[in-house]
């Protein structure tokens, strides 16, 4: 990574931390500059605006979630395994990227157009991926659920909730949480218990 790339990553990390702690509205470019030791005008050599930083954070988050989902789904043809693996990927991402999850959920209202619509479109695509897995499982006779949409929302909420309480040094490991939440997801869609 170049010095410039390293500096840009440092600015992004500082912005993410400040947006998490103070909120987007209360964070200034001067705050971000102070956090990385750059004075105001010099900060603009590395980043266009505070809005640009928020857009980068939220776009990267959704792009990463979508990519992880595709990998999980492509790793099996079995509907039960596909949903389990997608849920585990969702949970692991939220366990590892708690600040991104927090900012992504809280600051959607702070995005200006057309960025808000672009992020909401990615979110809808991500939710549809889970809904499609549930629908396919129902069609294959693996799941029994009244509403694939509601089930997909519930599974997404499981993972997003992890970001609020999970800690690396906590009582439960990431592997334990991911496995158990995969079980919860399968239970919610009426998958028969595994032997």
N, C-alpha and C positions, 0 to 999 in steps of 0.2 A: 504494500500500500504506500502510496506517495505521501509526502508531508501534507500536501493540499488535501488528499483524500482522508488522511488521518485527522486533520483539522476539521474537515466537514463532518466526519463521524462524531468527533468530540462535540461539535456544535449541536448536532442532532440529538446526541445522548443528553446533553445539558437541557435542551428544549423539552425532551420527553420527561425528564425528571421534574422540571419546573411546571410543565403542564399538569403533571400528576399531583404535585404538592399544592400548587397555587391556583391551578385552573388556567385555561388558555387566556381568558379575558384579563386576568390579573397579572399575567406575565408580560414583561416588556422586552424589546430587543436589547435594551441596556442590561436587563437581568441576565439574559442569555449570554451576552458578551462578557459580563462580569464573571459568570460561572466558568468561562473558558479562558479568561484573561485577555480578552480582545476589546478594545475600545470601539464605541459605536460605529463610526464610519468604516473602520476596517472590517467589521463583521459583514458588511454588505458585499465585500469581495468574495465571500464564501457562500452566502445565501441571499436570495432575493428579498425575502420577507418572513415575518412570523407565520403568515398564512401558508407560505410555501413549505415551511417546516412541518406544519400540521398536516398538510396534504401528503407530504413524503411519508410521514409516520403512518398515517391511516391507509395510504395506498400500499405501502410495503406490507402492512399487517394483513390486509385482505388478499394481496397477491400470494403471500406465504401460506395463508390458510387454504386458499384454493389449490395451490400446488401440492401441499401435503395431503389434501383430500383426494386429489387425483391419484397420487402414488398409492394411498391406502386402498382405494377402490379398485385400482388396476392390479392389485396384488393377489386377487382371488376372484373366482367366478361364483363362489357360494354366497348367496344373499346374507346369510347369518354372519359369515366371516367378514364380508365387506362392510356391513354396518358396524360390527365390533371394531374393526381396524380403523374405520373413519372416525368413530367416537373416540378411540384411544388417541388418534392423531390430534383431534380437536382438544382433548383434555391436556395432552402433553404440551401443546402450543400454549395454552392458557396458563399452565403451571410454570412454564419457562419465560413467558412474556407478560407478566402481570401488569406492568405499567402500560404497555401497548394496548392491552385489553381494556384497562381502566379508561385511558384517554379515548380509545376508539368508541367506547360506549357513552361516555359523558360528553364528548366534544363534537359529536356529529352536528349539533346545532350551530357550532362555530365555523363550520365550513361554508365558504361563499360558493355560489354557483359559478361554473358548472360542476365544481368539485363535489359538492354534496350529492348531486344526482349520480355522478360516477361511482362514488363510494356506496351509495344506496343500491345501485345496480349490481355491484360486486357482492354486496351482502345478500341480495335477493338470489343471485346465482349460487352462492354458498348454501343458503337454506334450501334451495331447490335440489341441490345435490343430495342432501339428507332425505328430503321428501321423496325423491326418486328411488333411493335405496329402500325406503319403507314400502313404497308402492310396489316395487319389483318383488320384495319379499312377500307381500300379501298375495300378489299374482302367482307366485311360485308355491304358495301354501305354507310358507315358513313363518309368517307373521299373521296375527289377527288383531287388527286395530280399527276403531271406528273412523278415525281421521288421520291420514298420513301427514297432513299439514300440522295438526296439533302435536302429533308425536315428534315431528322434526323440530318444532319450536321447543318442546320439552327437553329433547336431547341437546340442543344448542345451549339452552339455559344451564344444563348440568355443567358443561364445560366452562361456560363463562363464569359461573359461580366459583369454580376452582381458583380463578385469579384473585378472588377476594380473600380467600383464607389459606391457600396452600403456602407452605414455607419449606425451603430445601432442608432445613434442620428440624422440621416438625416430626411429629409422631409417625406419620405415614410417608412412605417413599413415593416418588413419582410413579414407579412401576405398579405399586399396590393400588394407588388411586386410579391410574389409567385402566388397569384390569377390572377393578370393581365398578367403575363407571361404565365400562363396556358391558358388564353384566346388567347394570341398571337399565341401560338402553335396550338391551335385548328383552328384558322383563317388561319394559314399557310397551313394546310392540307385540307382546304376546308370543314371543318365541318359546318353544317348549324347553324345559330345563335340559341342560346337557348332561349326559351320563358320565 
